[in-house]
Amino acid sequence: RVADADLIFSMGLGLEKGWLEDMLDTASSDSSVLIALGEVTDPITLGDQDDRVLDPHFWFDPLRVKLAIAEIALTLTALDPSGVQEYRGNTIVYLQELDDLHAWAQEILATVPADRRVLVTSHDTLGYFADRYDYEVVGTLVPSVTTDGEPSARNLTDLVDVVTELGVPAIFVENTTSDRLAKRIAEEADVDVVSSLFTGSLSADGDGGGTYIAMMRANVTAIVEALR
C-alpha cells in the first residue's frame, strides 16, 4: 500500500528514523510523495547544547497541529484540484475544532496551581505541551525522545531525587509502554502513577482516545486530575 500510494504523510523530525524512507526506496517509490509534517510546525529542540535533536512530538500542541492541517490541505489541493472545495470546507471546520480544543485545554490546565504544573513522563513526549500551556517537564524515565533507550541506575536515582525535591504529584506513563519503572520510582518517592496517557497511538473507538481531539481531551483531563 505504501508503494502504490499517491501521497504519504509522516510526522518527520526523525520520528520514523529512516525506516519509512528505506521502505520507499525498497519499493522503488517516488520519495517526493512523502510529506514530513513536522517540518512546517516550527519544531523545538531537546537535549544538551552539544547533543540537541528536533522534537517530533508536535501533535501535543493543537496550534502546531493547525499548521500541519494547513499543509495537508495545500498538498491535497495541489494533487487533486477538483476536490478543492471539499478540502477547504473540511479544513475550516477542523481548524475551528482545534481552536476550541486549545481554548478548553488552556482554561482547564490553568486551574492547576503553578507550583504543581510539573511533569514526569516515561520518555520526552510533552515538550510542546509544556511550552504551550506553561508547564515544565522536570524528568523522564527514559532519557530519550523515543522509547528505545534504557535508564541507568543513576538516572533512576536522580529522578527519585527530583520527584521528591519538587513535590511532583504524579508520574505519567503512556498506555502503550510498561509502567514497571514508573511504579518503582513512585513507590520510592511516594507519588501516584497515571498509566493512561495516549501519546504514540489512538485508542479503539469508544475507549476515550479514538480521535486526535478525543485523545487530547483525555490526556488533559488525566493530567489535571492527577496534578490538581
C-alpha positions as a printed Julia matrix, in Angstrom:
228×3 Matrix{Float64}:
   0.0    0.0    0.0
   2.89   2.36   0.69
   4.49   1.54  -2.66
   1.26   2.29  -4.51
   0.33   5.44  -2.59
  -0.01   8.77  -4.41
   0.86  10.62  -1.2
   2.28   9.73   2.22
   2.2   11.98   5.27
   4.71  11.34   8.05
   5.44  13.14  11.32
   9.07  13.57  10.32
  11.71  15.22  12.55
  13.4   11.85  12.98
  10.36  10.06  14.42
  10.33   7.39  11.72
  14.14   7.05  11.99
  14.59   6.45   8.3
  12.56   3.24   8.13
   9.86   4.92   6.07
  12.39   6.29   3.57
  14.05   2.87   3.43
  10.69   1.26   2.74
  10.02   3.67  -0.09
  13.47   3.02  -1.58
  12.92  -0.73  -1.37
   9.53  -0.4   -3.0
  11.02   1.78  -5.76
   8.52   4.51  -4.95
   8.89   8.18  -5.69
  10.25   9.75  -2.5
   8.64  13.07  -3.46
   5.26  11.67  -2.37
   6.49  11.71   1.25
   5.46  14.85   3.15
   7.03  15.32   6.63
   4.53  17.44   8.52
   6.82  18.27  11.42
   8.97  20.44   9.19
   6.22  23.08   8.92
   5.36  23.24  12.64
   8.21  25.4   13.98
   9.85  22.46  15.8
  11.62  22.79  19.13
  14.81  21.0   20.17
  15.68  18.72  23.06
  18.89  17.58  24.69
  22.13  19.13  25.85
  23.74  22.0   23.97
  26.19  19.64  22.24
  23.64  16.93  21.52
  20.41  18.64  20.55
  17.8   16.93  18.4
  14.5   18.06  16.96
  11.48  17.02  19.0
   8.97  15.2   16.75
   6.03  15.27  19.2
   4.46  18.45  17.8
   0.95  16.98  17.94
   0.76  17.76  21.67
   0.31  21.42  20.7
  -3.05  21.95  18.94
  -1.86  25.23  17.41
   1.05  23.46  15.73
  -1.37  20.79  14.54
  -3.2   23.62  12.75
  -0.02  24.23  10.74
   0.13  20.54   9.82
  -3.53  20.55   8.79
  -2.93  23.55   6.54
  -0.02  21.72   4.91
  -2.19  18.63   4.37
  -4.92  20.73   2.76
  -2.5   22.55   0.45
  -0.87  19.29  -0.61
  -4.17  17.53  -1.3
  -5.46  20.51  -3.27
  -2.33  20.56  -5.43
  -2.64  16.82  -6.07
  -6.39  16.85  -6.63
  -7.6   20.32  -7.7
 -11.11  19.03  -8.34
 -11.56  18.49  -4.62
 -10.56  22.0   -3.57
 -13.97  22.96  -2.18
 -14.24  19.83  -0.08
 -10.69  20.14   1.25
 -11.18  23.83   2.03
 -14.51  23.29   3.77
 -13.24  20.39   5.88
 -10.12  22.33   6.79
 -12.06  25.35   8.0
 -14.28  23.15  10.18
 -11.36  21.24  11.67
  -9.24  24.32  12.33
 -12.13  25.71  14.38
 -12.32  22.43  16.32
  -8.61  22.74  17.08
  -9.1   26.33  18.27
 -11.91  25.13  20.54
  -9.68  22.33  21.87
  -6.87  24.77  22.61
  -9.19  27.22  24.4
 -10.66  24.43  26.53
  -7.23  22.99  27.36
  -5.85  26.42  28.25
  -8.73  27.07  30.63
  -8.72  23.74  32.46
  -4.92  23.45  32.67
  -4.78  26.9   34.27
  -6.76  25.53  37.23
  -3.7   23.57  38.39
  -1.66  25.61  40.91
   1.51  27.0   39.34
   3.82  25.08  41.68
   2.18  21.78  40.68
   2.48  22.25  36.9
   5.39  19.81  36.72
   5.52  16.74  34.5
   7.46  13.5   34.75
   6.85  11.13  31.84
   8.13   7.8   30.62
  10.01   9.47  27.77
  10.32  13.01  26.46
   6.97  13.49  24.76
   5.37  16.56  26.32
   7.81  19.35  25.48
   5.42  21.1   23.09
   2.54  20.64  25.53
   4.58  22.11  28.39
   5.71  25.08  26.29
   2.2   25.89  25.09
   0.45  25.65  28.46
   3.13  26.93  30.84
   4.04  23.58  32.41
   7.52  22.15  32.95
   8.89  18.7   32.12
  11.22  18.06  35.06
  12.17  14.46  34.33
  11.69  11.35  32.2
  12.11   7.65  32.93
  13.86   7.08  29.62
  16.33   9.88  28.76
  15.31   9.98  25.1
  12.71  11.3   22.66
  11.92   7.66  21.82
  11.18   4.62  23.97
  14.28   2.77  22.74
  16.67   3.86  25.48
  17.29   2.29  28.87
  17.75   4.38  32.01
  20.8    3.74  34.17
  20.61   3.19  37.92
  21.97   6.73  38.31
  19.21   8.1   36.07
  16.58   6.48  38.26
  18.19   7.65  41.49
  18.4   11.2   40.18
  14.76  11.04  39.11
  13.64   9.94  42.57
  15.51  12.94  43.98
  13.85  15.32  41.51
  10.38  13.96  42.18
  10.91  14.22  45.94
  12.54  17.66  45.97
   9.99  19.28  43.67
   6.98  17.58  45.23
   5.91  16.11  41.88
   2.35  14.78  42.42
   2.35  12.07  39.75
   4.35  10.24  37.09
   2.7    9.89  33.69
   3.17   6.79  31.55
   1.92   6.14  28.02
  -0.74   3.47  27.65
   1.49   1.66  25.13
   4.51   1.24  27.44
   5.18  -0.66  30.65
   4.67   1.2   33.92
   7.08  -1.06  35.83
   9.83   1.55  36.23
   7.33   4.28  36.98
   5.81   2.25  39.8
   9.28   1.68  41.24
  10.05   5.39  41.22
   6.59   6.24  42.54
   6.94   3.79  45.43
  10.26   5.28  46.48
   9.04   8.85  46.12
   5.51   8.15  47.43
   3.63   9.6   44.45
   0.94   8.36  42.08
   1.35   6.75  38.65
  -1.03   7.63  35.82
  -0.76   4.94  33.14
  -3.39   6.21  30.72
  -1.78   8.88  28.56
  -2.22   8.46  24.81
   0.99   9.52  23.09
   2.03   7.43  20.1
  -1.32   5.9   19.21
  -5.05   6.4   19.47
  -7.38   4.02  21.29
 -10.07   1.82  19.86
 -13.34   3.64  19.19
 -15.2    4.18  22.43
 -12.15   3.82  24.67
 -11.57   7.53  25.21
  -8.98   8.32  22.56
 -10.37   7.26  19.21
  -9.65  10.6   17.51
  -6.95  13.21  17.93
  -9.27  15.61  19.73
 -10.65  12.87  22.0
  -7.08  11.77  22.77
  -6.03  15.3   23.72
  -9.09  15.82  25.88
  -8.44  12.53  27.68
  -4.78  13.43  28.25
  -5.53  16.94  29.51
  -8.22  15.61  31.86
  -5.87  12.94  33.24
  -3.07  15.47  33.8
  -5.32  17.98  35.53
  -6.96  15.38  37.78
  -3.57  14.0   38.84
  -1.87  17.34  39.49
  -4.67  19.46  40.87
